[in-house]
Amino acid sequence: MSDALTAEVDRSACKGHGRCYMTNPEVFDCDDEGFPIVIGVASTAQELSDLERAVNNCPEQAVSALRV
C-alpha cells in the first residue's frame, strides 16, 4: 500500500479562504474564482505534514486526505 496521499475538496462547503493552497501548493492550486483545485499528491514527509496541516486548518472542514 502506498504512503502517498491526495486530497478531496467539498466544493459545497468550501468558502474559498485559500488556506489549503497557501499551506500545501504541491497538492492544491486555485481556480479563477479563488477556490481550491487538487493538482497533486503528497508523498514526502514534508508534503504529508503540509497536507495534514491543510486539512486541519480548513475552517469549513471541506478538505480531506485520501490514500492514493
C-alpha positions in Angstrom: 0.0 0.0 0.0 1.3 3.5 -0.9 2.1 6.1 1.7 1.1 8.8 -0.7 -2.0 10.9 -0.1 -4.0 13.2 -2.3 -6.9 15.5 -1.3 -10.6 16.0 -1.9 -12.4 19.3 -1.5 -16.1 19.5 -0.8 -17.0 22.4 -3.1 -20.4 22.8 -1.5 -18.8 23.5 1.9 -15.7 25.4 0.8 -15.8 29.2 1.1 -12.5 29.9 -0.7 -10.4 31.1 2.2 -7.3 29.6 0.4 -5.6 28.2 3.5 -5.2 24.8 1.7 -3.3 26.1 -1.3 -1.3 28.5 0.7 -0.3 25.7 3.1 0.3 22.9 0.5 1.0 24.2 -3.0 2.2 20.7 -4.0 -1.3 19.3 -3.8 -3.5 22.4 -4.2 -3.9 25.3 -6.6 -6.7 27.7 -7.0 -9.1 28.3 -9.9 -10.0 31.7 -11.3 -12.6 32.3 -8.5 -10.1 31.5 -5.7 -11.5 28.1 -4.9 -9.0 25.2 -4.5 -8.4 22.5 -7.1 -6.4 19.4 -6.4 -3.3 19.2 -8.6 -1.0 16.6 -7.0 -0.1 14.0 -4.5 1.8 14.4 -1.2 4.5 11.7 -0.8 7.5 13.2 1.1 7.4 13.7 4.9 7.2 17.5 4.4 4.4 17.3 1.9 2.4 14.9 4.1 2.8 17.2 7.0 1.7 20.2 4.9 -1.4 18.2 3.7 -2.3 17.3 7.3 -2.0 21.0 8.2 -4.2 22.0 5.2 -6.9 19.5 6.3 -6.8 20.7 9.9 -6.8 24.4 9.0 -9.9 24.4 6.8 -12.5 26.5 8.7 -15.3 24.6 7.0 -13.7 21.2 7.2 -14.1 21.0 3.4 -10.7 19.3 2.8 -10.0 15.7 3.4 -7.0 13.5 2.6 -7.3 10.3 0.6 -4.8 7.5 0.2 -3.6 7.1 -3.4 
